[in-house]
Structures are given as C-alpha cells and as structure tokens.
C-alpha cells in the first residue's frame, strides 16, 4: 500500500478536510495518512511518499511509484490544490494500473457524484480514522465502512461510522514520513510529531467542517502508547492537532496527568476554545509541557458569531488571553475575514479586537465556503459562492468569495491592513524578539516575519471566482 501526498507548485496542506496553502512554507505530518498507516500496518506492507515535503516533481514521483509497484494508492487531495491534483490524477492513472483511492476535503459533500465524475479513481475514503480501507482490501466484494466504491457500473456507498464514541488505532508509522522536513511556526525544536487525541469537534460552528464530521475520541491508553513511542524515538515536541483540546475535560486531565506520571516532558502546542480553557485546565496543561495555545476568535461582530454558531464571544477571548498571560502560556488568536455579512465596519472592529487582545501571534484568514458546511449553504443561497466550485483556499493566496458589500480586491486590502497594523508595531517586534527561546524559533521567526512583511506590503492580489 502506498500512502501519497501528491506534489504541487505551492506548499499545500491537504490534511484533515481543511486544505490550504501553507503560510511561509510550514508543513506538518498529513494526519489522514499517518493514521491510515497505523490501521494498515497489521496486514499490509505500507509505504508513504510526502511529495510536498520532499519537493518532489511528478516525473520523479512516477518513477518512484513504478519502482515500488504497489497494489493500491491512497491519495490525499484537497480543494486548495484541486486544479493541480486533478491533472496529477490523470497522469497517475496513465502510469499506474492498481487501485487509486482518494481522500480529502473535496468529498465532504456530494461525494458519490464527485467520485463518479473521476474516471481515474476507484473509491474514496470518507473518514481517515476508519478501518474501512483496510477491511475493503481484504474483502473487496463487501460494502466497506466509510467508503464509496466503484463496482462495475455502480457507485456503492458503504455504512458510516457512528458520529460519536471512541475509535482505536495503534502507533502510526512515523518512520515512513520525513520528519526532518516538517516545520511549524509555534513548536520550539525539531523533530516534532503531529498528534491527534480525538477526531472532529463537538461544537456547532457552521463555518467549519469539523462540526459536520462528528466527534470521536481515542482511549487515553492508546494515546499514551503513541506518546511513549515518540519519546523513546527521540521526539521532544508535539503539535497536538485536536480541533478543541480539552473538549472532554476529565479525559484530557487524565491524559495530562498520565504524561506527567510517565515523565514525558514534551513541549507542545494545541488549539482550544476560549470558553473551554479555565485555570485548572490551563495550569495542568502548562505543567504537562504546553507552551503555546491557539484560539479561534474569528470576528468582533456578535451578529456574525451568532449567525455562524460560534458560541464563544469577545468576553471569553479576553478572559482566556489574560489567563494565559498570567500563567505564562504563549497565545495565538485566529481571525476570519470575509463572512458574507462582513463590511468595512465589522472588519475594522475585528482588527481593533486583535490589537486589544494583543496575543503573541495573530492569524488573519479568509472565510471559505467549504463543502459540507453551513457557511457554504448560506453563501450559495446569497449568490456569493458557486455551488459547482471545488478549488478554494483560506490563507489568502486566493479569495473564495466576496461579501455582500466588499469585493475580493477589497478583502485582500483589508487583510494587508490587518497584517501591517498587528505585526509592524515596533513594540511588538521587540517583544517577540526577546521572547525567542531556541535557534529553531529564531530561524522560524525570520521566515515567518519575511512572509508577513511580503503579505502586508504586496501590491498585488488574487481574487478567485472559482472554477469547477
């Protein structure tokens, strides 16, 4: 079996149903593929190629695939890369005649129809935590869990995993992935591992695909087995890619206590919600090695937050930032610009909120009408998004939709203003330089800083109207 992250002209992050173009070229493990390595390894010989991390060209990749001669390829594709991924799949089918199975955010909506339109593909896997792919390889004539399969002239949809409960898997085959080539702006050293202790998110935010895929957790013992393996293998940093770390409070406190009891002294970074973090959880996280916490603040406008069911408002954001500063945790606040209801006034308020919160880092992204989300349905109804568009990105390289009152070009201008006003403050620059702890952080800060300056002063912008 070959797990494949295809090549691309830009540093695409295709994983976890939320593909994007990486800012400043950072990359982390494609968790869809690492998780599948843990599920496939019991019965199959597994290879992996991360062509993005290796900066591998298609001709070189095709030569490698021919030399490996796998029976099947599980290929990660993404909306942000779809124009390139579509062409790549056509060429892959010309040189490879085994099974091609696709997974990624494109299949979050109308998956059977999309699969039927792709003659190069044999099936799609809808849930990367599922055993469905491994089971189907053993029994190809049976309906497969969390898969849609082409069988002769039919499209066969298998049953789906429960949206709640637990799932289990062993330790991913980290050695298959080029860990020295991965870089993340908030970890403090390499190598680091990208870890998931759960899948999805229990909160209902309708601008995010995570509310649509359910919420399932891994047993703490399974997570601890993985963390012990990583520690013994020499990893000392983690990017915990849970969408809301601490969503199940008692379970996470149990995990953190287990990490301390076993003397797993990782440094780590995670996402959580401002209304999930309280003092007990924050202190326990820090004691267990957490040094950086990321929060989705999204917007300063209460009407927008209510419309898209965010739940956590600005009061919670101020409380979480104050708590983190008091106990010594770095903070990252993420904001979304370009909701359909956004106008000059709401975006100005959001930028002012970022300045008032004064997190250690701020990320300004564009709202994206991702397949399977309430935001997409609303944007399509309002005539702002093309229902047939597949390619889209949130990081700013291309803008998926205008708002009711702002063009794509105006949105690009607002993001540049946000970056300039937040990052180009002399006091901010000095404080960040003083806070750097390791040579890796210094190098990363230089790259990130150059990217921010380039984005903030660039005179050009790309306004993308979408294509099928």
C-alpha positions in Angstrom: 0.0 0.0 0.0 1.3 3.5 -0.9 0.1 6.5 1.1 0.6 9.5 -1.1 0.6 13.3 -0.6 0.9 14.4 -4.2 3.3 17.1 -5.5 2.3 20.7 -6.0 3.7 24.0 -7.2 2.9 25.5 -3.7 3.2 24.1 -0.2 -0.2 22.6 0.1 -1.6 21.3 3.3 -4.3 18.9 2.3 -5.0 17.1 5.5 -7.9 16.9 7.9 -10.6 18.1 5.5 -9.4 21.6 5.6 -6.9 22.1 2.8 -5.0 25.4 2.4 -1.8 26.9 1.0 0.8 27.0 3.8 1.8 30.4 5.0 5.6 30.8 4.9 6.0 27.3 3.7 5.4 25.5 7.0 4.4 21.8 6.8 3.3 19.2 9.3 2.5 15.5 9.1 -0.6 14.7 6.9 -2.6 13.1 9.7 -5.0 11.4 7.2 -2.1 9.3 6.0 -0.3 8.8 9.3 -3.5 7.5 10.9 -4.1 5.1 8.0 -0.5 3.8 8.4 -1.4 2.7 11.9 -4.5 0.9 10.6 -3.0 -0.7 7.5 0.3 -1.9 9.1 -1.2 -5.0 10.7 -2.0 -6.8 7.4 -0.2 -4.9 4.7 3.2 -3.6 3.8 3.0 0.1 3.8 5.0 2.8 2.1 4.5 6.6 2.2 5.6 9.5 0.0 5.0 13.0 1.0 5.9 14.7 -2.3 5.2 18.2 -0.9 7.7 17.8 2.0 10.3 16.3 -0.4 9.6 18.9 -3.1 9.3 16.0 -5.5 8.4 16.6 -9.1 5.8 14.5 -10.8 8.3 12.7 -13.2 10.5 11.7 -10.3 7.4 10.6 -8.2 6.1 8.4 -11.1 9.5 6.7 -11.3 9.3 6.0 -7.6 5.8 4.6 -7.8 6.8 2.3 -10.6 9.8 1.0 -8.6 7.5 0.4 -5.5 4.8 -1.3 -7.7 2.1 -1.0 -5.0 -1.2 -2.8 -5.3 -3.1 0.4 -4.2 -2.5 4.1 -3.7 -4.4 6.1 -1.0 -4.0 9.6 -2.4 -4.7 12.8 -0.4 -6.4 15.5 -2.4 -7.6 19.0 -1.5 -9.7 21.9 -2.5 -6.8 24.3 -2.3 -4.8 22.2 -4.7 -7.6 20.8 -6.8 -6.6 22.4 -10.1 -3.2 20.6 -9.8 -4.5 17.5 -8.2 -7.0 16.8 -11.0 -4.2 16.9 -13.6 -2.0 14.8 -11.4 -4.6 12.1 -11.1 -5.0 11.9 -14.9 -1.2 11.4 -15.2 -1.1 8.9 -12.3 -3.7 6.7 -14.0 -1.6 6.6 -17.2 1.4 5.1 -15.3 -0.3 3.2 -12.5 -2.9 0.5 -13.1 -3.6 -0.6 -9.5 -6.3 0.8 -7.2 -6.5 4.5 -6.7 -8.4 5.6 -3.6 -8.9 9.3 -2.8 -9.5 11.0 0.5 -9.7 14.7 1.4 -12.0 17.7 1.9 -13.4 17.5 -1.6 -15.5 14.6 -0.5 -17.2 16.3 2.4 -20.2 17.0 0.2 -21.9 15.1 -2.6 -19.1 12.5 -2.5 -20.7 9.8 -4.7 -21.4 12.2 -7.5 -17.8 13.6 -7.4 -16.3 10.1 -7.4 -18.5 9.2 -10.4 -17.1 12.2 -12.3 -13.5 11.0 -11.8 -12.6 8.1 -14.1 -9.1 7.9 -12.6 -10.4 6.9 -9.1 -11.7 3.6 -7.9 -13.0 4.6 -4.5 -13.0 7.3 -1.8 -12.3 7.0 1.9 -14.6 9.4 3.9 -13.0 9.0 7.4 -9.3 8.7 7.9 -9.8 7.1 11.4 -11.8 4.3 9.8 -10.7 0.7 9.3 -12.9 0.7 6.1 -10.0 0.9 3.6 -8.0 -1.9 5.3 -11.1 -4.1 5.5 -12.0 -3.5 1.9 -8.6 -4.6 0.7 -9.2 -7.9 2.5 -12.8 -8.3 1.2 -13.3 -6.2 -1.9 -16.8 -7.6 -2.7 -18.3 -6.4 0.6 -19.6 -2.9 1.3 -16.9 -1.0 3.1 -17.2 1.1 6.1 -16.8 4.9 5.4 -16.1 4.2 1.7 -17.7 4.8 -1.6 -16.6 2.3 -4.3 -17.0 1.9 -8.0 -18.1 -1.6 -8.8 -18.6 -2.2 -12.5 -21.2 0.4 -13.5 -22.4 1.1 -10.0 -21.4 3.5 -7.2 -21.7 1.6 -3.9 -21.9 3.6 -0.7 -20.9 1.8 2.5 -22.2 2.4 6.0 -20.7 5.2 8.1 -19.0 5.1 11.4 -21.0 6.5 14.4 -20.6 10.2 14.8 -19.9 9.8 18.5 -17.9 7.4 20.7 -14.4 6.0 20.6 -12.1 4.8 17.9 -8.8 2.9 18.3 -5.6 2.5 16.3 -2.0 1.7 17.0 1.0 3.8 16.7 1.4 5.4 13.3 4.4 4.5 11.2 6.2 7.8 11.8 9.4 6.5 10.3 7.7 6.5 6.9 7.4 10.3 6.9 10.2 12.8 6.5 10.0 14.3 10.0 13.1 16.5 9.5 11.4 18.3 6.6 8.3 19.3 8.7 8.2 22.8 10.2 5.6 24.5 12.3 5.8 28.1 13.5 4.9 27.5 17.1 6.9 24.5 18.0 10.3 25.1 19.6 12.5 22.5 18.0 12.6 19.7 15.5 11.8 16.9 15.1 8.2 17.3 16.2 5.3 14.9 15.8 1.7 15.8 14.8 -0.6 14.0 17.2 -4.4 13.6 17.4 -6.1 12.5 20.6 -9.6 12.9 19.1 -11.4 13.4 15.7 -13.7 16.2 14.8 -15.3 18.7 17.2 -18.4 18.7 19.4 -19.1 22.4 18.9 -21.6 23.6 16.2 -19.7 26.4 14.4 -21.2 26.3 10.9 -18.3 28.0 9.1 -16.1 24.9 10.0 -16.3 21.4 8.5 -15.4 19.9 11.9 -18.9 20.3 13.2 -20.2 18.2 10.4 -17.9 15.1 10.8 -18.9 14.2 14.4 -16.7 13.9 17.4 -14.9 10.7 18.5 -12.1 10.2 21.0 -9.2 7.9 21.3 -8.8 6.0 24.6 -6.2 7.7 26.7 -4.2 4.4 26.9 -3.9 4.4 23.1 -2.7 8.0 23.0 -0.2 7.2 25.8 1.2 4.3 23.8 1.9 6.6 20.9 3.5 9.3 23.1 5.8 6.7 24.8 6.9 5.5 21.4 7.6 9.1 20.3 9.5 9.9 23.4 11.7 6.8 23.0 12.2 7.6 19.4 13.7 11.0 20.3 10.8 13.4 19.7 10.6 16.2 22.2 8.0 18.5 20.6 4.3 17.9 19.7 1.8 19.7 17.6 -1.5 18.4 19.0 -3.9 18.9 16.2 -7.1 18.3 18.1 -9.7 20.9 17.0 -10.7 21.7 20.6 -8.2 20.4 23.1 -10.0 19.8 26.4 -13.5 19.4 24.9 -13.9 16.3 27.1 -12.4 17.8 30.2 -12.0 14.8 32.5 -10.5 12.7 29.7 -7.9 15.4 28.9 -7.0 16.0 32.5 -6.4 12.2 32.8 -4.2 12.3 29.7 -2.1 15.3 31.1 -1.7 13.6 34.5 -0.6 10.4 32.7 2.0 12.3 30.7 3.4 13.8 33.9 3.4 10.5 35.7 5.3 8.8 32.9 7.8 11.7 32.8 7.0 12.5 29.1 8.4 16.0 29.2 7.3 17.1 25.7 6.9 20.8 24.8 3.7 21.2 22.8 1.2 23.5 21.2 -2.6 23.0 20.7 -5.9 24.5 19.7 -8.7 25.1 22.2 -11.7 27.4 22.7 -11.7 30.5 24.9 -14.7 29.2 26.7 -13.2 25.8 27.3 -10.0 26.9 28.9 -10.2 27.6 32.7 -7.4 28.0 35.3 -7.3 24.3 36.3 -7.0 23.1 32.8 -4.5 25.8 31.7 -2.2 25.2 34.7 -2.3 21.4 34.2 -1.5 21.9 30.5 1.5 24.0 31.3 2.7 21.5 33.9 2.5 18.8 31.3 4.6 20.8 28.9 2.3 23.0 26.9 3.9 26.3 25.9 1.5 27.7 23.2 -2.3 27.8 23.0 -4.2 28.7 19.8 -7.8 30.2 19.9 -10.3 30.8 17.2 -11.7 34.3 17.9 -13.0 34.7 14.3 -14.8 38.1 14.5 -15.6 41.0 16.8 -19.1 41.2 15.5 -21.6 39.5 17.8 -24.2 39.1 15.0 -21.7 37.2 12.8 -20.6 35.0 15.7 -24.3 34.2 16.4 -25.2 33.6 12.8 -22.4 31.0 12.5 -23.0 29.5 15.9 -19.5 30.3 17.3 -20.7 30.4 20.9 -17.6 32.0 22.4 -17.7 35.8 22.3 -15.2 38.5 22.8 -15.5 38.4 26.6 -14.3 34.8 26.7 -11.4 35.7 24.4 -10.2 38.5 26.7 -10.5 36.1 29.7 -8.6 33.4 28.0 -5.8 35.7 26.9 -5.5 37.2 30.4 -5.3 33.7 31.9 -2.6 32.6 29.6 -0.5 35.6 30.1 -0.8 35.2 33.9 0.4 31.6 33.9 3.0 32.0 31.2 1.4 30.4 28.1 2.0 31.9 24.6 -1.1 32.7 22.7 -2.2 32.6 19.1 -5.5 34.2 18.0 -7.0 33.3 14.6 -9.5 35.6 12.8 -11.7 35.1 9.8 -12.3 37.9 7.4 -14.9 37.9 4.7 -18.1 36.4 6.1 -21.0 37.2 3.9 -22.1 39.8 6.4 -18.7 41.5 6.8 -18.3 45.1 5.7 -15.7 47.8 6.4 -17.0 48.4 9.9 -17.1 44.8 11.1 -13.6 44.1 9.7 -12.2 47.3 11.3 -13.7 46.1 14.6 -12.1 42.7 14.2 -8.7 44.3 13.6 -9.2 46.5 16.6 -10.1 43.4 18.7 -6.9 41.7 17.6 -4.9 44.8 18.8 -6.8 45.0 22.1 -6.4 41.2 22.8 -2.7 41.5 21.9 -1.9 37.8 21.6 1.6 36.8 20.9 0.6 35.9 17.3 -2.4 36.6 15.2 -3.5 34.8 12.1 -5.9 36.6 9.6 -7.5 34.2 7.2 -10.5 34.4 4.8 -13.8 32.7 5.4 -14.1 29.8 3.0 -17.4 28.2 1.9 -16.1 24.7 2.4 -18.1 21.7 1.1 -20.4 20.3 3.8 -20.6 23.5 5.9 -23.5 25.8 6.8 -21.4 28.7 5.6 -21.3 27.2 2.1 -25.1 26.7 2.0 -25.6 30.3 3.1 -23.1 31.7 0.7 -24.6 29.8 -2.2 -28.1 31.0 -1.3 -26.9 34.5 -1.2 -25.2 34.2 -4.6 -21.7 34.7 -3.2 -20.3 31.2 -3.9 -20.5 29.0 -7.0 -22.2 25.7 -5.9 -20.0 23.9 -8.5 -16.7 25.3 -7.4 -14.2 22.9 -5.9 -11.0 24.8 -5.7 -10.6 27.3 -2.7 -8.1 28.4 -0.1 -8.4 30.3 3.2 -4.8 31.5 3.6 -5.0 34.5 1.3 -3.4 33.2 -1.9 -6.9 33.2 -3.5 -10.2 34.5 -2.2 -13.1 32.1 -2.5 -15.9 34.7 -2.3 -16.7 38.3 -1.8 -19.0 39.6 0.9 -22.4 41.3 0.3 -20.6 44.7 0.3 -16.9 44.0 -0.3 -15.2 42.7 -3.4 -12.4 40.2 -3.4 -9.9 43.0 -4.1 -11.2 45.0 -1.1 -11.0 41.9 1.1 -7.3 41.4 0.0 -6.7 45.0 1.0 -8.2 44.6 4.4 -6.0 41.6 5.2 -2.9 43.5 4.3 -4.1 46.3 6.6 -4.6 43.8 9.4 -1.1 42.3 9.0 0.5 45.7 8.9 -1.3 47.1 11.9 -0.7 44.0 14.0 2.8 42.9 13.1 4.6 46.0 12.1 4.3 47.7 15.5 7.8 48.4 16.8 6.9 47.3 20.4 5.5 44.1 19.1 8.6 43.3 17.1 10.9 44.0 20.1 8.8 41.8 22.5 8.7 38.9 20.0 12.5 39.0 19.5 13.1 39.0 23.3 10.7 36.0 23.7 12.5 33.7 21.3 14.0 30.7 23.1 15.7 28.3 20.7 17.7 28.6 17.5 14.9 26.8 15.7 12.5 29.5 16.9 14.8 32.3 15.7 15.0 30.7 12.2 11.3 30.2 12.0 10.6 33.8 13.2 12.8 35.1 10.4 10.9 33.1 7.8 7.5 33.9 9.2 8.4 37.6 9.6 9.6 37.8 5.9 6.3 36.2 4.9 4.2 38.6 6.9 6.0 41.6 5.5 5.7 40.4 2.0 1.9 39.8 2.5 1.5 43.1 4.2 3.2 45.3 1.6 2.4 43.3 -1.6 0.6 45.4 -4.2 -0.9 42.5 -5.9 -3.9 40.4 -5.0 -5.7 37.4 -6.5 -9.4 37.4 -6.5 -10.7 33.9 -7.4 -14.2 33.5 -8.6 -14.0 29.7 -8.5 -13.9 27.0 -11.2 -15.3 23.6 -11.3 
